[in-house]
Amino acid sequence: MIRFIVIGITDHPQPFFPPEVLEVIKNGKVFSGGKRHHEIVKSLLPKDAEWIDITVPLDAVFEQYQLSTLNSQLSTVIVFASGDPLFFGFANTIQRKMPEADIVVYPAFNSLQMLAHRLLMPYHDMRIVSLTGRPWQEFDRALIEGTTKMGVLTDKEHTPAAIAQRMLDYGYKDYQMHIGEHLGNPEKERVTSLSLEAVTKQEFAHPNCLILIGEHPRRWGIPDEEFVLLDGREKMITKMPIRLLTLQVLDLPHRHVLWDIGFCTGSVSIEARLQFPHLDIEAFEIRPECETIIQENARRFHCPGINIHMGDFMQTDVASLPRPDAVFIGGHGGLLKEILAKVLTVLTDDGIIVFNSVIAPKVSIDSHRLWDEACTELGLRQEPPTKIQLNDHHPITILRCRK
């Protein structure tokens, strides 16, 4: 069993370590860290020290750890990591890759702590989001949920300028961004506080991190008239009361991945994303003009993070997409049975499917009958329907089934 001693450091070119840590370094044989960490600590390492760079793929790095400890007959690897190794750090990676390993941690302040200290800002109420090698999902969720103080770990793709631009694109403009560059390095450290517009016009040295301060109110139920519509047709949108009831029938608080098939204006996807921002939402539509419509509506209602798939759903390769545990069929073009059959190939075992059937004299396809026939043929278990009628609109039956 390998023993890891993980030592946190800042960007200071002459790091300070307590005597206990200096003794650990003095008696070490196998060391590891990023190239930047090596430059900082190499003068402290023993002359015969072996250094293993932490690079991707990480599996190769851990193979080197095992090989080096085996060849040297020593079971200890000393790793240098930025800040607190248990704060989105390498100690977490060790626990995931080698859960049986013995780990000792000597932490330093992490970058967001140092930035808060420079700003004299209490940070006990700060929500932390990491964009380092990660997608936008959790950052978008924090915005939608109305987070007023957010600490963000960045990378070379998710830069302060890219983050500010995304926020502005979706209407989150009333925030101030505080950026810390090279924190801990007395020669290079810089802390800047700017508006989002100003941030988009500047470049910042890497590594950096940032704190966002601001406020954005949440909405609960979007009036239909505020949506951009397909060809201006009011009937081509799921009405707000039906939309909210449909989300309830989909049981979204307990779901993880929602597929919206036939999104049209995007009203269901957008409302679901705003109400339940933990969801991964995959939205499908065959009409090419709807792509611009959902994008405009998403920006209008401050709703980042919907994954849009254009084209015929029946011809779309869905094998690489996250498996849905909730599916809403908003449009089917007479292919309801075929769509249900395709959905069943990827639906999770506890997944549910919801479809709204309209009862109207001018509707040429009896969608409720198609639903009943498809459920019978595919062995789906139907649940009691919900019927609703708004004003003078035709009645709608909300249908739900499970495997």
Buried (B, 14 or more C-beta within 10 A) or exposed (E): EBBBBBBBBBBBEEBEBEEEBEEBBEEBBBBBBBEEBBEBBEEBBEEEBBBBEBEEEBEEBBEBBEEBBEEEEBBBBBBBBBBBBBBBBBBBBBBEEBEEBEBEBBBBBBBBBBBBEBBEBEBEEBBBBBBBEBEBBBBBBBBBEEBEBBBBBBBEEBBBBBBBBBBBBBBBBEBBBBBBBBBBBEEEBBBBBBBBEBBBEEEBEEBBBBBBBBEBEEBEEBEBEEBBBBEEEEEBBBBBEBBBBBBEBBBBEEBBBBBBBBBBBBBBBBBBBBBBBBBBBBBBBBBEEBBEBBBBBBBBBBBBBBEBBBEEBEEBEBEEBBBBBBBBBBBBEEBBBBBBBBBBEBBBEEBBBBBBBBBEEEEEEEBBEBBBEBBEEBEBEBEEBBEBEEEEBEEBBBBBBBB
